[in-house]
Amino acid sequence: MTSDDSRYEAVTSRDARFDGAFFFAVSTTGIYCRPSCPATTPKRRNVTFFPTAAAAQGGGFRACRRCRPDAVPGSADWDARADLVGRAMRLIGDGVVDREGVAGLAARLGYSARQVQRQLNAEVGAGPIALARAQRAHTARVLLQTTTLQAAEIAFAAGFSSVRQFNDTVREVYALTPGELRTARTGGSSRFGSVGAPDGRGGVPLRLAHRGPYAAAEIFDHLAARALTGIEEMAGERGDRTYRRTLRLPNGTGIAEVRERTGDGWLECRLHLGDLRDLTTATQRMRRLFDLDADPLAVAERLGADPALAPLVARTPGLRAPGAADVHELAVRAVLGQQVSVAAGRRLGSALVAAHGRPLQVPSGALTRTFPAPGELAGAGLDELGVPGSRRATLRTVAAALADGRVRLDPGADRDQAEKELLALRGVGPWTAGYIRMRALGDPDVLLNGDAAVRAGMRQAGAEAADAGTWRPWRTYAMQHFWSAAARRSRTGAA
């Protein structure tokens, strides 16, 4: 979308592909919406476009109660972009401003607070405080409509500094008091509702929105094949599975549950948190794990134009590239998985969890531990893993670099710099560094040239190495198609 006229065409056609990519506001009603809002299309002269919900709120508009513009997927631009703005948006989404303030955000990015403010205002129409405020308002609405917590508890869980600030923000964003917003909950049937009503099982139920088709079976297959005993489990039959895992979060621990069966544009999720202040962070981590902010239609348009990839793209519409629920965990698992099969990597990871994982205070089914933090592994002997001493040394080296900050893998990390820092560590090669860049840092444009399955897939598809340049900026998804095809052949026994 390069012009307001083309954006208005998307609004006129109620094109859900652009939900989250931009928002529109109507001067005659004072309301802002997502492009696919089912309400009567306003006249062009009354419409203003904004790049973010925060910018629309800053313009004095309140959220539409019908289309819930605060519940849209994030813009795929923030995953693809590696510049200051893209890194800042990922960090704000992870809750850094709530935990560390604007100064903490700027320090992580390596810029002054004034530079960060100026760049965000210029690119997305709102500064870090306004963006974090919009996110807090959404978190507050979720808690109001899914829990029976008192308003004061919700205010601080959502990141507000006072109950008064909470009340004022909710009224400004939704034109309702917190009590009225709680009464206005929609339950589980709305096409655009972000949450379902509580059903007694505990936790916070969420609908994690995505755009376009979603190949849930493939991403659940990926997770099932790699699930580590003690921190992950997959229950149910293919097509109706539930993935559960433990989480280490800034203020405590948590358990996430995600169902394979998709709704009308969302995955059902339930978060059990030791501290509700971790809701925003836990939600964003599950969104990254399931790659929910991707734009599958843009990916399919580019990759499907290549004759070598077109059959794979057509066979698996909406294929996603799994990310990471815990970036440090992903890095350690990548090292463990070097030059071994998926099954062997799973056995090694499970042994590591059993020996060094921290027990949950209250186990939940097969979930009994959290993955060990890097600092807990840096000085560990790791003899129980039964791997060569060089591999153990590499694992300890990587864990130490993560623990002392020599390698940064947070959502705002510079991807090029992180890869260079990883490659500088003894025992870390290009495949491992690239895999961490792809999964932990969410880079959509990684090609692991040395991967055997990718090379085999390219040969079978008749693709040449030179073709990979035309797959930019979605080379990660091209690899995912090759891996998915290989897994399908293995599962079905096809040649």
QUICORNOR-V263981 format. One record per backbone hydrogen bond with DSSP energy under -1.0 kcal/mol. NH is the residue of the N-H (numbers start at 1). CO is the residue of the C=O. E is the energy in kcal/mol with one decimal. If there is no record, write none. Layout:
NH:CO:E, NH:CO:E
This chain:
7:3:-1.8, 8:4:-2.5, 9:5:-1.8, 10:6:-1.6, 11:7:-2.0, 12:8:-2.8, 13:9:-2.0, 14:11:-1.1, 15:10:-2.6, 18:15:-1.6, 19:16:-1.6, 21:18:-1.4, 22:18:-1.3, 23:50:-2.9, 24:33:-1.9, 25:48:-3.1, 26:31:-2.7, 27:46:-2.8, 30:26:-2.4, 32:62:-2.6, 33:24:-3.1, 37:34:-1.8, 46:43:-1.7, 47:44:-1.7, 48:25:-2.3, 50:23:-2.9, 56:52:-1.6, 57:53:-2.6, 58:54:-2.4, 59:55:-1.2, 60:57:-1.7, 61:56:-2.0, 62:30:-2.5, 63:173:-3.2, 64:32:-1.8, 68:64:-1.0, 71:68:-2.2, 78:75:-1.2, 80:76:-1.9, 81:77:-2.8, 87:83:-2.5, 88:84:-2.6, 89:85:-2.6, 90:86:-1.8, 91:87:-2.1, 92:88:-2.7, 93:89:-2.1, 94:90:-1.2, 95:92:-1.6, 96:91:-2.0, 99:95:-1.7, 100:96:-3.6, 101:97:-1.7, 104:100:-1.2, 105:101:-1.9, 106:102:-2.7, 107:103:-2.3, 108:104:-2.0, 109:105:-1.5, 110:106:-1.4, 111:106:-1.9, 116:112:-2.2, 117:113:-2.4, 118:114:-2.4, 119:115:-2.5, 120:116:-2.4, 121:117:-2.3, 122:118:-2.1, 123:119:-2.1, 124:120:-3.0, 131:127:-2.3, 132:128:-2.4, 133:129:-2.3, 134:130:-2.2, 135:131:-1.7, 136:132:-2.5, 137:133:-2.2, 138:134:-1.8, 139:135:-2.3, 140:136:-2.6, 141:137:-2.1, 142:138:-2.3, 143:139:-2.3, 144:140:-2.6, 145:141:-2.1, 147:143:-1.7, 154:150:-2.2, 155:151:-2.5, 156:152:-1.6, 157:153:-2.1, 158:154:-2.5, 160:155:-2.3, 166:162:-1.9, 167:163:-2.9, 168:164:-2.7, 169:165:-2.3, 170:166:-2.4, 171:167:-2.2, 172:168:-2.1, 173:169:-2.9, 174:170:-2.6, 175:171:-1.5, 181:177:-2.7, 182:178:-2.2, 183:179:-1.9, 184:180:-1.5, 185:182:-1.3, 204:271:-2.7, 206:269:-3.4, 207:194:-2.3, 208:267:-2.9, 210:265:-2.1, 215:318:-2.4, 216:214:-1.8, 219:215:-1.3, 220:216:-2.5, 221:217:-2.3, 222:218:-2.2, 223:219:-2.0, 224:220:-2.6, 225:221:-2.3, 231:228:-1.3, 232:228:-2.1, 233:244:-2.3, 235:242:-2.4, 240:237:-2.9, 242:235:-2.5, 243:258:-2.9, 244:233:-2.7, 245:256:-2.0, 246:231:-2.1, 247:254:-2.6, 249:252:-2.9, 254:247:-1.8, 255:272:-2.5, 256:245:-2.6, 257:270:-2.1, 258:243:-2.6, 259:268:-2.4, 260:241:-3.2, 263:266:-2.9, 265:263:-1.9, 267:208:-1.8, 269:206:-2.5, 270:257:-2.4, 271:204:-2.2, 272:255:-3.0, 274:253:-2.6, 278:275:-2.2, 279:276:-1.8, 282:278:-2.9, 283:279:-2.6, 284:280:-2.4, 285:281:-2.2, 286:282:-2.0, 287:283:-2.1, 288:284:-2.3, 289:285:-2.4, 290:286:-2.1, 292:287:-2.3, 299:295:-1.9, 300:296:-2.6, 301:297:-2.1, 302:298:-1.7, 303:299:-2.9, 304:300:-2.4, 306:303:-1.6, 310:306:-2.6, 313:309:-2.4, 314:310:-2.5, 315:311:-1.6, 316:312:-1.7, 319:316:-1.1, 323:289:-1.6, 330:326:-2.3, 331:327:-2.0, 332:328:-2.1, 333:329:-2.6, 334:330:-2.2, 335:331:-1.8, 336:332:-2.3, 337:333:-1.9, 338:335:-1.4, 340:337:-1.5, 345:341:-2.6, 346:342:-2.1, 347:343:-2.0, 348:344:-2.4, 349:345:-2.5, 350:346:-2.4, 351:347:-2.1, 352:348:-2.2, 353:349:-2.3, 354:350:-2.4, 355:351:-2.0, 356:352:-2.6, 357:353:-2.4, 358:370:-1.2, 360:368:-3.0, 364:367:-2.7, 367:364:-2.3, 368:230:-2.0, 369:230:-2.1, 370:358:-2.0, 376:373:-1.2, 377:374:-1.3, 378:374:-1.7, 380:377:-1.1, 385:382:-1.5, 386:383:-1.3, 392:388:-2.0, 393:389:-2.4, 394:390:-2.1, 395:391:-2.4, 396:392:-2.4, 397:393:-2.3, 398:394:-2.8, 399:395:-2.6, 400:396:-2.5, 401:397:-2.2, 402:398:-2.2, 403:399:-2.4, 404:400:-2.4, 406:401:-1.1, 407:401:-1.8, 413:410:-2.4, 418:414:-2.7, 419:415:-2.2, 420:416:-2.1, 421:417:-2.5, 422:418:-2.3, 423:419:-2.5, 424:420:-1.3, 425:422:-1.6, 428:425:-1.8, 433:429:-2.4, 434:430:-2.7, 435:431:-2.6, 436:432:-2.3, 437:433:-2.2, 438:434:-2.3, 439:435:-2.9, 440:436:-1.7, 441:436:-1.4, 443:437:-1.6, 449:447:-1.3, 451:448:-1.9, 455:451:-2.4, 456:452:-2.6, 457:453:-2.4, 458:454:-2.5, 459:455:-2.2, 460:456:-2.5, 461:457:-2.1, 463:458:-2.6, 467:464:-1.2, 468:465:-1.0, 469:466:-1.1, 470:467:-1.7, 471:468:-1.2, 474:471:-2.5, 476:444:-1.8, 478:474:-1.4, 479:475:-2.2, 480:476:-2.0, 481:477:-2.0, 482:478:-1.7, 483:479:-2.8, 484:480:-2.7, 485:481:-2.3, 486:482:-2.1, 487:483:-2.5, 488:484:-2.2, 489:485:-2.3, 490:486:-2.1, 491:487:-2.4, 492:488:-2.3, 493:489:-1.6
